[in-house]
Amino acid sequence: CYNNYLYRVDAAAFDSIEYYADLSSPVYSSPAITSATNTLFVGSYNGGFYVLNTSDLSQLRYFSTITGARIQSSPAIINGRVYIVAGTTGTPGSRYLYCFGD
């Protein structure tokens, strides 16, 4: 979503927006969802990492990467942990791997 919003649409009709979340920056990746906790994870171009409730897209948590490093890849959920990569393309030494979870 290049307009800074993440949308939840009616899956049956696919013609109406049920909820939306303003992420204050474009999103270049797909979100990751875990149905066990009804949680959606998504990163934004300005380095914000959001944890949202899947039912209404309300914000549960927020994390900012080091110096606002861009998140352009999709989060990965493995064994209850969420992994993201953030950085600046073309800048050596500017990529960081983050892991969230127990």
N, C-alpha and C positions, 0 to 999 in steps of 0.2 A: 504494500500500500504506500504509494509515493506521496499521499496527502496527509501523512502522520496519523491516520486512523486505522484501527483494527476492527473488523466488522464480524458480527455473528448474524448469519442469515437463516431464514426458515428453510430447513433442508428439504421439506416436502414440496413446497411451492417454489422455493429459490427466487422469490420475487419481492421479498420484503426484509428490511433490516430489523432485526429484533433488538440488538444492542450494539453499541460501539464504544471503543476506548480511545481516547486521545493520548498518543504516545509521545507527542511533541517532537517527533523526528520520523523520517521515512523508515519503513521496514522492508529490507531486501531479502529476508529469509522466510521460510515457513515456520510456524509455531510448532512446538511439540506439546502433546497432550497426554496426561495420564488419567485414565478413567477411574483408577482406584481412589484418587483424592479429588476428582473433578477440578484438576488444575491445569492451566495452560502456561507455557513458558515461551517467551519471545524476546528477542533482542532488537535494538534499534540502531540506526546509523550514528547517532550521537553518543553511543556507548551505554545507553540505559538498558538494563535487563529487568524485565517485568515478570512477575508471577501473578496470574489473574485467575479468578473463579470462572469456570467454563459456563456456568448457568447465566451470569449476567455481566461478565467481563469486569467485575469490580476488582480493584487492585488489592492483592494480598500482601505483596512485598515488592521492594524495588532495590536494585543494586546498581551502582555506577562503576564502570570499569576504570582502570588506571588511566589518568589523563584523558578520559573520554574516548578511549580506543573504540573504533567502530566494530559493531557486531553485524557481520554480513552472512554468516553461516547459520544454519539451523541448529538449535540445541539438540543434544542427544541424551536420552534417558537410558541408563544402564544400571541394573541392580539397585534401583532406588536413588541413584545419584544423577544430577543433571550437569552436563558438560557443555561449555561454550568456548569458542575461540574468538578473541577480539584483537584488533590491530589495524595498522594502516598499510594498505597494499603498496609495495615498492619501497618500503622503509625497512632496511635491515634491523633486526633486533626489536621490532615493534609488535610482535605477535605474542599473545598471552593465552594460556589455557586456564580456564576457571572450572572448579568442581564444587558443586553445592550438594549437601546432603550429609547424612550420618555415615 
